[in-house]
Amino acid sequence: MTAERLLIPMIQALRKATKSDEPLDILLSDTLVQAAFEAKCLGLFWESFLPFGCPIPETTTSSSWTLLAQDLYLHEPILRKALVALALANIGKRDNKQGMRDTGLRIYGKALCGMRVALLNPSQVNYDGILVATKIMSLFEMFHGDDRQDKVAQARAWLDHVKGEIALFLGRGPKGCASGVSHRMFRDGRAIMVLPSIYRRKKSILSSPAWKHIPWSLVPKSATDSLVDILVDIPIVLEKWDDLQGETNLGKKQRLQEALLQTCWKYDRDLLAWFTSFGPVKVAEDFDYNAQISTKDIARAHTLNLYWTTCLILYNVMCRAAVSQTELPARIDPLICCRHIARSLPIFLKKSSGWWGLSVALFPMGMALRFLATKKDSEEYSRIRGFIDHETQGFHLSQFLSSSRRNTSALLLHNVQGIF
């Protein structure tokens, strides 16, 4: 079967999905058919994925890959397949076109096969396009990896891609991430790559001095980079808490408790200093859906959500480790962090924020819901659940969150000893 015969049904479905009178009559060579189809498909994808269809400032996380994908996809077949697969699946899901979603899934399967071969080839594994393709594959699992037969497969597959991304960077080493595509992708993905360590509650390799400093030996750190420096240390706090809970000797237990609180206060000081220097604009208590916001506003809100999520995990440990709640200032309150996250969600779930807004809202939303699981009568829990259950955009995340809750080994909402 020729490429033209394979692509014509997708082109016809795409014409219907876009509700456009623009002709897609392509009667040239197979190569031109494919190129025209991909250009049309990807144009629609970026329009719906990016906030307002515009590039995201690279001063925030999860932004650089969107620019690099557009630059590199013509030169890397695996990246091209992964991107087209995600584009088709997104458009099909948006317009309720199951045929397009099925085609996207088939192309995604081919991209996975190509990735498996590439990872075994020393000359191919270091291609820059492979790094970007790994990020896109994790997004495919997030939005389209739901499996009716295996309810935990989606979260597990997503986490496998994140672990794969970490392995690719470890293979390049800190010096290999100091410039070019490697540097942009590394700083872009650090906040997500720390999640496996948060799940395992073990210190992350990314918190080592080499990984914190060498990749920035040639370029200065942004405010977001400095914040993620604190976030990658958070698994240390969780590991220390588990050590405390497992200790039975009262004398050792007291020393571990004091050491844990000292560590927590150190990170609290770092977070306060960051917040003061960042000078963020207050997130409105009731966001106006009709308010005019820019891509910079959305990127800034995303950085703030990373801040509140870091505080949420840290403050939850501090509240449990403290001898008495009265010894903690009122601001050390995980519920306050959840409140800020809940208030910000309309910014990311607004249709104009695109699928990108959904992707970056997942981590803060998941962590907030984990903490609020025992506070289901709270306003914060009701607000977040309301967005997930009743907003069209929030519904796209509900299946992934459900898969995460069921997956005890690859869990966004993992719970050990009551703390995440």
Protein Blocks (a to p, Z undefined) as FASTA:
>chain_A
ZZklmmmmmmmmmmmmnopabdcbdfbdfklmmmmmmmmmmmmmmmmmpghhiacdfkbg
hklmmmmmmmmmmmmmklmmmmmmmmmmmmmmmnopaklmmmmmmmmmmmmmmmmmmmmm
mklmmpmklmmmmmmmmmmmmmmmccfklmmlmmmmmmmmmmmmmmmmmmnommlmmgcj
llmmmmmmmmmmmmmmmmnopacfklpmklmmmmmmmbccdfklmmmmmmmmmmmmmmmm
mmmmmpmblklmmmmmmmmmmmmmmmmmmmmmmmmmnopacddfbdcfkbccdfklmmmm
mmmmmmmmmmmmmmmmmmmmpmblklpcfklcfklmmmmmmmmmmmmmpmklojmlmmmm
mmmmmmmmmmmmmmmmbmklmmmmmmmmmgmklmmmmmmmmmmmmmmklcfkbceehiZZ
